[in-house]
Amino acid sequence: MKLICEGLDLSDAVLKVIKATAVRTTNPILEGIKLKASEDTLTLSATDLEISIEKTIPADVKIAGEVVVPGKFFADFIKKLSSEQIELTLTDKNSLKIKYTDSEGFIQCMNADEFPEIKDLVDPDTVVMNRKDLRELINSTIFSVATDDARPILKGCLFEIGTDLVTSVALDGYRLALAKRKVKSTSKQLSCIIPARTLAEISKLLEGEDDEDIELLIQKNYLLVSVNNTRVITRLLDGDFINYRQVIPQSTSSTITINKKQLEEGLERASLLARMDKNNLVKFEIRDKLLTLSSQSDIGNVTENITISLDGKDVVIAFNARYMSECMRNIDDEFVKINFTSAIAPCTITATDHDDYLYLILPVRIVN
């Protein structure tokens, strides 16, 4: 194998695929990045058997071939050469010679035959979405996925794909995030649970051109998304997602309409003190046309007053400040509705004039 490519292209490709390498494994090949040179391209691949990422870049290929390089070291080395033109040559001793300007380095490599075959989807179901809509759908829900291994199925987002809409749902036992976006076309209605780690990588790839259409290819337990010569292939989570519809309250006793920015800024100030306390608690006192946010710790206390519109009874309730703040950060509307049932029942956060999202947060019991 022998080729010449631009350091910036190679560095960008390595930084994308390195996210799919295994971190702690007994199989060193899964820590590697496969390089495959053919015709006028170089394809880099990495996989940990759950997620695979491939990136293709242009290259002047003198001799076709393939090899697996140690992922972390190769990434760290190439990152320092982004402004150089790089020549890669595989030697007879299975080491990769990296030549740049008047310097060179050698990396001992692994056999490409030992690298796992990356799944290729055959006759998959196809879902087409606008690039911006898919990015927003992911970012509006992914922050609510579970991060522990107690219930692995909750470490992903449920995608319910209908003829007109895709609904994404994430929950972790304390909160729920639901968002809807339009579908341009789909081969059939279906649902799947996509790992949050995969969705995070897809979201990064979707930054940029908003008007482009993106295809999601789904086959049995796999999903493939291709963006700008980068392919992400992931194993879907297998199992039954929680019946989230049963969690959402069907009636409310009080609803407030509030300026989203004012609430977000008030929460940020109140949570500075709340973070000093282990439960990160901010109390909401709703009376007439005023919401009073308060937090306290051994250092002191903070009180914020925000004008609201109230429909229903007065409410005194408390929440984990981080959960409420993360919801606000993912809402673009000027005003939002917060719906309450009681001081010990979950609240829901919705838009005032559309149903593109719904957030649910469990309260924290207040000890008097």
C-alpha positions, 0 to 999 in steps of 0.5 A, a space after each residue: 500500500 502506498 498513497 499520498 493525501 492531504 494532512 487536513 483530510 486525514 486528520 479530519 477523518 481520523 478524528 471522526 472514526 476514532 469515536 468508534 474504537 473500543 476503549 477497554 477491550 481484550 481484543 487489540 484489533 478493536 482499538 485500531 483504525 483500518 486504512 484501505 487504499 483503492 483507486 483514488 480514495 482512502 477509507 478509514 474504518 473503526 468499530 467496537 462491534 456496537 457502532 462502526 464509523 467509516 470515512 472516505 477521503 480523496 488520495 493519490 493511490 500508488 499501490 492499493 492495499 489495507 492495514 490496521 493502525 493503532 487508533 489512539 497513537 495514529 490519531 494523536 500523530 496525524 493530528 500534528 500533521 494537519 497542515 502537511 501533505 502526507 505519504 503513507 507506505 506499508 513496508 514488508 515488515 507490516 509497519 506504516 511509514 508516514 512521510 511528511 516534508 523532510 521527516 518520517 515516522 514508522 508505526 507497527 501495524 496489525 493485519 487487516 484480515 483480523 479486522 471485523 467485517 462491518 455490516 452492510 445493509 441489504 434491502 433496508 427500510 428507508 426514512 428520509 428527513 431534512 438534515 436540520 429536522 433530524 439534528 433538532 430531533 436528536 438534540 431535543 431528546 438525547 440529554 434525557 437518556 439514562 447513563 447507568 447500566 441498570 436499564 440498558 434499554 433506556 440508554 437509547 432514544 425510541 424513534 417512532 416513525 410514522 407516515 408524516 412524523 418521527 417521534 423521539 422519546 428518551 427517559 431516565 426514570 426522573 424525566 422524559 423528553 419527547 420531540 416530533 419532526 416531519 418525515 419527507 418519506 418512509 418505506 413503512 411505519 416502524 419503531 426502533 431504539 437507537 443508542 444515545 452514543 450513536 445519535 450523538 455522533 450522527 448529530 455532530 455529522 449533521 452540523 452544516 447545510 440545513 436544506 439537505 435530505 438525509 436517509 436513515 436505513 434500517 434493517 432488523 437490528 441495524 441502522 445506517 446513516 451516511 453524511 458527507 462521505 461518512 457512514 455510521 452503522 450501529 446495532 440497535 438496542 433490543 428489547 421493549 421500551 417503557 410505555 411512556 404514554 402511561 407516564 404522561 399526566 392526562 389532566 392538570 390542576 394548574 398551568 403557567 405561561 412564562 417567558 422561557 428566557 427569564 425562567 432559564 436565566 433565573 434557574 441559572 442564578 438559583 442553581 449556582 447555590 443549589 449546586 452547593 447542596 447535594 440534591 441541587 434543589 430549586 423551589 417553585 412557589 406559584 401564587 397569582 401572577 408571580 413565580 418565585 424561584 428559591 434555593 439555599 445552602 449553608 452559604 446563603 440563599 437566592 430568590 428570583 421573582 418572575 411574572 407569569 400567567 396562571 390558570 388554576 390553583 397556587 402551587 409549591 413544588 421543587 425540582 432538580 435544577 439541572 433537569 429543568 435547565 436542560 429542558 429550557 436550553 433545548 427550547 427555542 420558543 419565547 414562551 412555554 407552558 408548565 403544567 402541574 397536577 400536584 406537589 408530588 406529581 410530575 410536571 410537563 413543559 409544552 409549547 403555547 401554540 404547537 406540539 413539537 415537544 413535551 418534557 416531563 420532570 419528577 418533583 423532589 419532595 420538600 421536607 418542611 
